[in-house]
Amino acid sequence: MSGFWGVCPAVSCRSPREQRPPGVHQTNLIHQATSGLNHSVCSRTESLTRQQWLFLWNLNMEATGTDEVEKIKSKFMSAWHNMKYSWVLKTKTYFSRNSPVFLLGKCYHFKTEESGELSTDGSSFDNINTEISGNVEEFRKDFISRIWLTYREEFPQIKGSALTTDCGWGCTLRTGQMLLAQGLMLHFLGRAWVWPEALDMESCDWESWTSSRVRKLTASLEASLTAERDPKVLARPPARRDRDVTDGRNEVYHRKIISWFGDSPLAAFGLHQLIEYGKKSGKMAGDWYGPAVVAHILRKAVEEARDPELQGVTVYVAQDCTVYSSDVIDRQSSLVTGTKAVIILVPVRLGGERTNTDYLEFVKGILSLEYCVGIIGGKPKQSYYFAGFQDDSLIYMDPHYCQSFVDVSIKDFPLESFHCPSPKKMSFKKMDPSCTIGFYCRTVQDFEKASEEITKMLKSSSKEKYPLFTFVKGHSRDYDFTSSPLHEENDLFSEDEKKRLKRFSTEEFVLL
């Protein structure tokens, strides 16, 4: 696994011929515009700029209907993002052998036995019970097992729009989905579960892959001039080996969790449903969404989910950086379904215009907790799902690469494109201050323990007069999170919530 130190790039599981930007009605112009990409994709400075792509796109807009314009625009955006992010996926991610790596509460040491034991800097983690486990293989298997949700294209049209892709605007919704997916994985599979086929995810030769990709990209552009692409179903994975009953059950839940995030109107936490709930807060398909707004959308989506399997989970969103303990416990205790597990989402700001580095140790401490389900955050104009760290760098999954729609209603639908083979890292200093932190607590006792641990962490890590957020006993005065299914559709968010969401919308950064 020596090659892992230049971490294998994230691989798109879609066929290159199924990734094509929108058609333009001048074949020779397309050929001229794309013929030089064979080399330039591997060189950021020589690749087509966004303005050049938009110039090509604008050539025929006057002769095209409104719906067709939107479709072509969406396809160009998909092509642009894949060109833009292909160099990012190609770059290697390096991990130090001299520092531990934390991933959603688990700690991995990459040093060999001969190198001696490792110790963490500072006292932030002295009182945190983490599972010290394994090596590079174990870390890689754990990371790949997390659910990766990215931009998709060619999915069913979003209600009220002509959009068939979220490319360019849906990244925060995708990172929110990843956080919720991790919470559901803890609930149904447990933190120790790993995907048995994780290490079967292969790296690829990016030089040859990219060159082949560009040739097929050009061909698909030209082919689109004469006919629409026939719908295709991605090839099914090879037959699975026999597994015992437990593995079989886990695989059922693995697929079921992914299916809840499918890009179709029927998926409980799919993009289509999240956008419908976003409309209640004034958001439309194509708008940008901030981390706090997404937290409230996820809460409402879980609240309205009708799948019996989901009745044992609820979501609580902290109000004004305050978690009201009695409100959380009330959500966990239901006369109808009994005790529920709760996913707690806390929208916070880690500074003013820029992230305050004094919060670094706290963020590290949060990501070292096994009941942490990650952070919806990013850097300015880009949302990432933060799942771990090494030293002062955050480990994340990137939702910006556009992949083909996968029909999750098909039996044995392919899973590969929902798992990322390559972790990415960025400096904490580059993190945008707006983010949402997530925790999972299976029982009331788990919540009480978590609140005590996090409160201690908040006090020890804060150099400010006031902590980043607080746990308060009792109920909130404006508690109105238990809306009944009998309420009218337009009343899914209370008036206080709507005001709060509008305030969040004006405070958060614009995401592309």
Beta strands, then each sheet from edge to edge (+ up, - down):
strand 1: 101-103
strand 2: 106-108
strand 3: 131-132
strand 4: 152-153
strand 5: 313-317
strand 6: 322-324
strand 7: 333-334
strand 8: 338-339
strand 9: 341-349
strand 10: 372-379
strand 11: 382-390
strand 12: 393-397
strand 13: 403-404
strand 14: 424-427
strand 15: 434-441
strand 16: 470-472
sheet 1: 3+ 2+ 1- 11+ 10- 15+ 9- 5-
sheet 2: 3+ 2+ 1- 11+ 12- 14+
sheet 3: 4+ 13+
sheet 4: 6+ 16+
sheet 5: 7+ 8-
end
